[in-house]
Amino acid sequence: MVTPPSTLPRFDDERLTGAHDAVLAATRSQPGRRGTVLFAHGFGQTRHAWNATAGALVEAGYQTLAYDARGHGDSDWNPADLAYHGEQFADDLIVLAGEQPQPPILIAASMGGLFGLLAESRWPGLFSAMVLVDITPRWDTAGVEKILMFMTAHPDGFASLSQAADVISAYVPHRPRKSEESLRALLREDGHGRWRWHWDPRLVAELARDSEQHQDALADAARQVKCPLLLVSGGRSTLVTPQTVAEFLALVPHARHVQLPEATHMVAGDDNNAFTATVLDYLDVLPSASAVASSAITEHVTGARS
């Protein structure tokens, strides 16, 4: 039976102002009775990585808000005279979360999860709960290098979306081949017949290459997080290992951990049904939005827009 159009989840694209006047592309669903879920994607991704999970959460009664991080997708890229650094990304999260009526639940993958830890440690109570997707404050640096090698292997872009699909399929042979339509969210045409990744190439040198130097600060941030927290890791991840998970759980003793055995670092993309079911099971045991609203958190504002 075809679902009547009036009952389908409605999503609207928006332009939001993040920290320091950066304009961020976002997609928001209609309000939900169970509160708001804020999605933060990983390095090199866009807000569309969450489409399937967002649809399921809307049906479960949540409002969802997914955005493109600065330098990614349809959001602003930093001007040439402004280098990228982690504080900008954490500030953007603080602004977006702080402008919601009540503290949202953060679901954040990889890079987004790291900045979520920083944001929550700086503004305790910013999030009512957090779900980190295959990221811990320390990670396997060889795994990061493998990802960056793939992402920078085609500096001149691709001659066609079909060629890009071939390259991606060779990198992740366990996943179905991407359609050309889905690739339009990941690549943009440069006006000269080449398709390039939908993120600023400067991000690799300015943000990603030396990220391991911040691992001690990230571990300290994780130690300060008091809100409910779930870590979902991939059993075939090249970044998160049993050792990094054990350290994380020692830093955040109240955190829960669920491993999806067949998933790689791209957990939500590898097995979205299992990932979404895991998230919904976790959210079902959290306090309701009304309970959060009547909790000790009496003020939910931020000052990171300056």
Secondary structure, DSSP 8 states (H G I E B T S, - for coil): ----GGGS--EEEEEEE-GGG-EEEEEEE---TT-EEEEE--TT--GGGGHHHHHHHHHTT-EEEEE--TTBTTS----TTS---HHHHHHHHHHHHHTSSS--EEEEETHHHHHHHHHHHHSTTS-SEEEEES--SS--HHHHHHHHHHHTS-TT-BSSHHHHHHHHHHH-TTS----HHHHTTTEEE-SSS-EEESB-THHIIIIITTGGGGHHHHHHHHHH--S-EEEEEETT-SS--HHHHHHHHHHSTT-EEEEETT--S-HHHH-HHHHHHHHHHHHHTS--HHHHHTSS-------TT-
